[in-house]
Amino acid sequence: MTTKLDEKQYELVSQYVGMLDTIEEALKYVEASFTDFSKTEGDQVLSDVFMAIGQISESNPLLKEIFDGEGVQKALTGFDSVTDQAWKLEGQLDNNEVKHSIVQEKLSPAFSTWKASIESQLKPYLITLSLESTRLFSFSKYSHAIIIEKSWRKQV
């Protein structure tokens, strides 16, 4: 892992990974809406999923520029399998049976598989930076305590 993220890159990757959880949750809602008729917003949520997939597609080239590692590159390219499944819904949104089948049997599994792949590649960068920030904070807090102690001892 050679890529060191700056603050803006860290924020992009953090939001990207966060969006994955939101999309997964949304897909679960859409799947449930086919059988649980109290979930009346399935079509709107599916529309939101399409928009989020578009945002992921737009972000992937930025991430490809940031990360040169083969694992990240391969995982980002793997998103094509998700978009391929999403395109299968084109012209089928009025057909609930077909829509249900595609979402449940193709789109959701493709997304979940890809999500696991990309998270395994990106999360180490988030954890590393988070640990470095914690260490830096702890060190600066400790240093500050030493300075205060030295100052206090001089006064005594």
GIZI-V735345 format. One record per residue. N is the residue number from 1. RES is the residue in one small letter. SS is DSSP state (H for helix, E for strand, L for the rest). BURIAL is + if it has 24 or more other C-alpha atoms within 12 Angstrom, else -. D_CENTER is the distance of its C-alpha to the mean C-alpha in whole Angstrom. Layout:
BEGIN
N,RES,SS,BURIAL,D_CENTER / N,RES,SS,BURIAL,D_CENTER
END
This chain:
BEGIN
1,m,L,-,19 / 2,t,L,-,20 / 3,t,L,-,18 / 4,k,L,-,18 / 5,l,L,+,16 / 6,d,L,-,18 / 7,e,H,-,17 / 8,k,H,-,15 / 9,q,H,+,13 / 10,y,H,+,12 / 11,e,H,-,11 / 12,l,H,+,10 / 13,v,H,+,7 / 14,s,H,+,7 / 15,q,H,-,6 / 16,y,H,+,4 / 17,v,H,+,2 / 18,g,H,-,4 / 19,m,H,+,5 / 20,l,H,+,4 / 21,d,H,-,6 / 22,t,H,-,8 / 23,i,H,+,9 / 24,e,H,+,10 / 25,e,H,-,12 / 26,a,H,+,13 / 27,l,H,+,14 / 28,k,H,+,16 / 29,y,H,+,18 / 30,v,H,+,19 / 31,e,H,+,20 / 32,a,H,+,22 / 33,s,H,+,24 / 34,f,L,+,26 / 35,t,L,-,28 / 36,d,L,-,27 / 37,f,L,-,29 / 38,s,L,-,28 / 39,k,L,-,25 / 40,t,L,-,26 / 41,e,L,-,23 / 42,g,H,+,22 / 43,d,H,+,22 / 44,q,H,-,21 / 45,v,H,+,18 / 46,l,H,+,18 / 47,s,H,-,18 / 48,d,H,-,15 / 49,v,H,+,13 / 50,f,H,+,15 / 51,m,H,-,15 / 52,a,H,+,11 / 53,i,H,+,11 / 54,g,H,-,13 / 55,q,H,-,11 / 56,i,H,+,9 / 57,s,H,+,12 / 58,e,H,-,13 / 59,s,H,+,11 / 60,n,H,+,11 / 61,p,H,-,15 / 62,l,H,-,14 / 63,l,H,+,12 / 64,k,H,+,15 / 65,e,H,-,17 / 66,i,H,+,15 / 67,f,L,+,15 / 68,d,L,-,18 / 69,g,L,-,18 / 70,e,H,-,19 / 71,g,H,-,16 / 72,v,H,+,13 / 73,q,H,-,15 / 74,k,H,-,16 / 75,a,H,+,12 / 76,l,H,+,12 / 77,t,H,-,15 / 78,g,L,+,14 / 79,f,H,+,12 / 80,d,H,-,16 / 81,s,H,+,16 / 82,v,H,+,14 / 83,t,H,+,16 / 84,d,H,-,19 / 85,q,H,+,19 / 86,a,H,+,18 / 87,w,H,-,21 / 88,k,L,-,23 / 89,l,L,+,23 / 90,e,L,-,25 / 91,g,L,-,28 / 92,q,L,-,27 / 93,l,L,-,26 / 94,d,L,-,30 / 95,n,L,-,30 / 96,n,H,-,28 / 97,e,H,-,29 / 98,v,H,-,28 / 99,k,H,+,25 / 100,h,H,+,24 / 101,s,H,-,25 / 102,i,H,+,22 / 103,v,H,+,20 / 104,q,H,+,21 / 105,e,H,-,22 / 106,k,H,+,20 / 107,l,H,+,17 / 108,s,H,+,15 / 109,p,H,-,16 / 110,a,H,+,15 / 111,f,H,+,11 / 112,s,H,+,11 / 113,t,H,-,13 / 114,w,H,+,11 / 115,k,H,+,8 / 116,a,H,-,10 / 117,s,H,+,11 / 118,i,H,+,8 / 119,e,H,+,7 / 120,s,H,-,11 / 121,q,H,+,11 / 122,l,H,+,9 / 123,k,H,+,9 / 124,p,H,-,13 / 125,y,H,+,12 / 126,l,H,+,11 / 127,i,H,-,14 / 128,t,H,-,16 / 129,l,H,+,16 / 130,s,H,-,16 / 131,l,H,-,19 / 132,e,H,-,21 / 133,s,H,-,21 / 134,t,H,-,22 / 135,r,H,-,25 / 136,l,H,-,26 / 137,f,H,-,26 / 138,s,H,-,28 / 139,f,H,-,30 / 140,s,H,-,31 / 141,k,H,-,32 / 142,y,H,-,34 / 143,s,H,-,36 / 144,h,H,-,36 / 145,a,H,-,38 / 146,i,H,-,40 / 147,i,H,-,41 / 148,i,H,-,42 / 149,e,H,-,44 / 150,k,H,-,46 / 151,s,H,-,47 / 152,w,H,-,48 / 153,r,H,-,50 / 154,k,H,-,52 / 155,q,H,-,53 / 156,v,L,-,54
END
